[in-house]
Amino acid sequence: RVVVFRERVGRRNLRLPCVVTNSTRDRFVEYRPRQPLRMLRIARGYFEIERVDATRARFTAVVEIGVATPILGGVIDRIARYWVDIPALEHHMRDEAQNLGDAITSQSHDLPRE
């Protein structure tokens, strides 16, 4: 399954087609960029929802960028930093988490409950 992330991060508009590589209904989704970036294995991300108790859940969003090899990793990291402003990405993810939390807990939404 392919999902396309269209994001504004810092001053850049990003469009990243990704393939869902692992998922568990209502709990977990892992994704990686489509080819040719996928074969380089330079990025992945996931969303996870963990139930804390009957009324609370923890939502985690993770983005990993880079390669864990000494020489190639340094080159890929420099390229990634050129294309993605890491502090802006961190800020963007915090904002999205807050917006998602606000939308989920809003009284104006009639969400199903277990």
Buried (B, 14 or more C-beta within 10 A) or exposed (E): EEEEEEEEBBEEEBEBBBBEEEBEEEEBBBBBBBEEBBEEEBBBBBBBEEEEEEEEEEEEBEBEBBBEEEEEEEEBBEEBEEEBBBEBBEEBBEEEEEEEEEEEEEEEEEEEEE
